Amino acid sequence: MEKAEVKELTKSGMVISLGVLAWTALGKGRRNWTLHTWAGIALVGFSVWHYNTYQPHGKAHSSHRKE
């Protein structure tokens, strides 16, 4: 996968999981509670994945800080 495709996929995943999280927060019942929990876990997972796509890998990349 290209880096741009991964970024788009992670952003889409975050939007969808956030939408499901908000929608299930308004409902009641065991099914909504379970779906709400899994949507929250998915949001955290997509957020971490999204964060990591913007981080340089290895020592080959130079740091933005000057030491």
Backbone as ProteinMPNN parsed JSONL, in Angstrom:
{"seq_chain_A": "MEKAEVKELTKSGMVISLGVLAWTALGKGRRNWTLHTWAGIALVGFSVWHYNTYQPHGKAHSSHRKE", "coords_chain_A": {"N_chain_A": [[0.836, -1.189, 0.0], [0.462, 2.218, -0.752], [1.826, 5.118, 0.894], [0.112, 7.33, 1.006], [-2.354, 6.109, 0.594], [-2.582, 4.597, 2.906], [-2.74, 6.61, 4.827], [-5.182, 7.777, 4.084], [-6.904, 5.612, 4.522], [-6.629, 5.254, 7.3], [-7.637, 7.682, 8.25], [-10.275, 7.546, 7.319], [-11.145, 5.296, 8.732], [-11.002, 6.297, 11.345], [-12.97, 8.302, 11.249], [-15.307, 6.817, 10.696], [-15.391, 5.039, 12.916], [-15.6, 6.909, 14.973], [-18.066, 8.03, 14.369], [-19.762, 5.794, 14.745], [-19.275, 5.409, 17.435], [-20.356, 7.775, 18.558], [-23.036, 7.499, 17.719], [-23.849, 5.107, 18.989], [-23.637, 5.894, 21.592], [-25.917, 7.24, 22.172], [-27.882, 5.343, 22.308], [-29.568, 2.616, 24.029], [-29.183, -0.471, 25.8], [-27.874, -3.83, 25.607], [-26.648, -4.594, 23.191], [-25.924, -2.132, 21.971], [-24.137, -1.245, 23.901], [-22.043, -3.095, 23.704], [-21.247, -2.713, 21.016], [-20.52, -0.035, 21.194], [-18.305, -0.181, 22.884], [-16.487, -1.685, 21.276], [-16.263, 0.066, 19.113], [-14.98, 2.211, 20.326], [-12.524, 1.02, 20.948], [-11.639, 0.497, 18.356], [-11.391, 3.129, 17.424], [-9.263, 4.09, 18.982], [-7.269, 2.342, 18.072], [-7.137, 2.992, 15.282], [-6.339, 5.647, 15.582], [-3.784, 5.447, 16.725], [-2.493, 4.066, 14.665], [-2.751, 5.983, 12.632], [-1.234, 8.073, 13.735], [1.293, 6.861, 13.731], [1.829, 6.69, 11.005], [2.786, 9.138, 10.296], [5.222, 9.356, 11.485], [8.795, 9.327, 11.35], [10.78, 6.542, 10.244], [13.293, 4.53, 11.598], [16.874, 5.25, 11.71], [17.69, 6.571, 9.49], [16.304, 8.821, 8.766], [16.4, 12.323, 9.297], [16.285, 14.19, 12.333], [13.857, 16.609, 13.406], [14.543, 18.308, 15.342], [17.234, 20.355, 16.404], [20.276, 19.485, 17.67]], "CA_chain_A": [[0.0, 0.0, 0.0], [1.163, 3.497, -0.774], [1.684, 5.864, 2.147], [-1.088, 8.168, 0.908], [-3.517, 5.238, 0.766], [-2.646, 4.237, 4.328], [-3.232, 7.794, 5.531], [-6.607, 7.905, 3.776], [-7.586, 4.51, 5.194], [-6.678, 5.504, 8.748], [-8.564, 8.796, 8.483], [-11.637, 7.032, 7.112], [-11.437, 4.43, 9.87], [-11.247, 7.13, 12.524], [-14.26, 8.978, 11.071], [-16.377, 5.823, 10.831], [-15.466, 4.559, 14.298], [-16.106, 8.001, 15.801], [-19.506, 8.116, 14.097], [-20.421, 4.674, 15.432], [-19.141, 5.682, 18.869], [-21.344, 8.807, 18.909], [-24.376, 6.961, 17.501], [-24.17, 4.119, 20.019], [-23.703, 6.567, 22.897], [-27.292, 7.699, 22.355], [-28.779, 4.206, 22.453], [-29.539, 1.833, 25.252], [-29.248, -1.906, 25.562], [-26.628, -4.601, 25.631], [-26.015, -4.566, 21.869], [-25.282, -0.824, 21.81], [-23.0, -1.151, 24.821], [-20.957, -3.883, 23.118], [-20.793, -2.015, 19.812], [-19.871, 1.19, 21.66], [-16.983, -0.569, 23.391], [-15.624, -2.045, 20.153], [-16.006, 1.277, 18.32], [-13.951, 2.959, 21.057], [-11.246, 0.327, 20.752], [-11.254, 0.74, 16.966], [-10.958, 4.522, 17.315], [-7.907, 4.165, 19.546], [-6.375, 1.641, 17.146], [-6.938, 3.814, 14.088], [-5.606, 6.853, 15.976], [-2.369, 5.067, 16.879], [-2.007, 3.763, 13.325], [-2.654, 7.267, 11.942], [-0.075, 8.775, 14.313], [2.526, 6.197, 13.307], [2.097, 6.92, 9.586], [3.474, 10.419, 10.165], [6.497, 9.304, 12.198], [9.895, 8.771, 10.555], [11.189, 5.207, 10.643], [14.72, 4.25, 11.589], [17.832, 6.339, 11.91], [18.01, 7.178, 8.201], [15.646, 10.121, 8.689], [16.961, 13.301, 10.224], [15.355, 14.707, 13.336], [13.48, 17.999, 13.196], [15.215, 19.087, 16.39], [18.681, 20.533, 16.271], [20.921, 19.216, 18.968]], "C_chain_A": [[0.878, 1.249, 0.0], [0.914, 4.238, 0.536], [0.429, 6.741, 2.14], [-2.356, 7.34, 1.103], [-3.693, 4.837, 2.227], [-3.189, 5.412, 5.137], [-4.735, 7.973, 5.317], [-7.416, 6.824, 4.493], [-7.697, 4.762, 6.703], [-7.626, 6.659, 9.077], [-10.012, 8.345, 8.335], [-12.056, 6.136, 8.273], [-11.742, 5.216, 11.126], [-12.608, 7.81, 12.427], [-15.417, 7.999, 11.287], [-16.506, 5.352, 12.277], [-15.958, 5.654, 15.243], [-17.609, 8.175, 15.604], [-20.285, 7.012, 14.798], [-20.383, 4.895, 16.934], [-20.183, 6.702, 19.323], [-22.772, 8.274, 18.783], [-24.777, 5.976, 18.593], [-24.223, 4.733, 21.412], [-25.133, 7.016, 23.203], [-28.272, 6.563, 22.625], [-28.637, 3.516, 23.797], [-29.573, 0.354, 24.869], [-27.872, -2.534, 25.488], [-25.895, -4.538, 24.287], [-25.29, -3.241, 21.638], [-24.056, -0.698, 22.689], [-21.791, -1.9, 24.261], [-20.385, -3.187, 21.891], [-20.053, -0.728, 20.173], [-18.452, 0.896, 22.148], [-16.032, -0.879, 22.242], [-15.326, -0.846, 19.253], [-14.948, 2.149, 18.996], [-12.574, 2.342, 20.893], [-10.734, 0.552, 19.33], [-10.751, 2.168, 16.774], [-9.546, 4.698, 17.86], [-6.907, 3.496, 18.605], [-6.09, 2.44, 15.892], [-6.138, 5.08, 14.407], [-4.115, 6.566, 16.11], [-1.756, 4.785, 15.512], [-1.8, 5.047, 12.53], [-1.437, 8.058, 12.435], [1.223, 8.181, 13.78], [2.818, 6.381, 11.823], [2.848, 8.232, 9.353], [4.828, 10.445, 10.856], [7.583, 8.744, 11.294], [10.313, 7.409, 11.114], [12.7, 5.076, 10.566], [15.578, 5.48, 11.785], [18.197, 7.039, 10.612], [17.399, 8.566, 8.058], [16.277, 11.067, 9.699], [15.885, 13.819, 11.151], [15.043, 16.168, 13.024], [14.138, 18.905, 14.237], [16.693, 19.207, 16.084], [19.307, 20.356, 17.633], [22.324, 19.775, 18.979]], "O_chain_A": [[1.905, 1.308, 0.676], [-0.093, 4.007, 1.206], [-0.24, 6.873, 3.165], [-3.321, 7.81, 1.706], [-4.816, 4.748, 2.724], [-4.009, 5.221, 6.035], [-5.469, 8.283, 6.255], [-8.497, 7.101, 5.013], [-8.742, 4.51, 7.303], [-8.339, 6.609, 10.08], [-10.871, 8.721, 9.133], [-13.192, 6.211, 8.742], [-12.637, 4.853, 11.89], [-13.328, 7.887, 13.422], [-16.386, 8.316, 11.977], [-17.615, 5.274, 12.805], [-16.658, 5.362, 16.213], [-18.338, 8.437, 16.56], [-21.342, 7.262, 15.378], [-21.354, 4.6, 17.631], [-20.823, 6.516, 20.358], [-23.621, 8.557, 19.629], [-25.911, 6.003, 19.07], [-24.801, 4.14, 22.323], [-25.507, 7.155, 24.368], [-29.374, 6.8, 23.119], [-27.727, 3.79, 24.579], [-29.947, -0.007, 23.753], [-26.857, -1.857, 25.33], [-24.669, -4.44, 24.249], [-24.156, -3.234, 21.158], [-23.05, -0.115, 22.283], [-20.661, -1.415, 24.328], [-19.167, -3.084, 21.745], [-19.068, -0.374, 19.525], [-17.518, 1.642, 21.854], [-14.9, -0.397, 22.226], [-14.236, -0.761, 18.689], [-14.117, 2.756, 18.32], [-11.581, 3.049, 20.721], [-9.541, 0.771, 19.122], [-9.789, 2.391, 16.041], [-8.727, 5.387, 17.252], [-5.821, 4.027, 18.37], [-4.937, 2.558, 15.477], [-5.343, 5.532, 13.583], [-3.283, 7.354, 15.659], [-0.636, 5.209, 15.229], [-0.795, 5.191, 11.834], [-0.703, 8.64, 11.636], [2.145, 8.913, 13.419], [3.971, 6.239, 11.417], [3.478, 8.405, 8.31], [5.517, 11.464, 10.814], [7.34, 7.794, 10.55], [10.209, 7.163, 12.316], [13.313, 5.47, 9.573], [15.086, 6.589, 11.994], [18.949, 8.014, 10.635], [17.917, 9.399, 7.314], [16.639, 10.669, 10.806], [14.711, 13.876, 10.788], [15.868, 16.877, 12.447], [14.27, 20.112, 14.034], [17.318, 18.279, 15.571], [18.917, 20.992, 18.612], [23.03, 19.651, 19.979]]}, "name": "protein", "num_of_chains": 1, "seq": "MEKAEVKELTKSGMVISLGVLAWTALGKGRRNWTLHTWAGIALVGFSVWHYNTYQPHGKAHSSHRKE"}
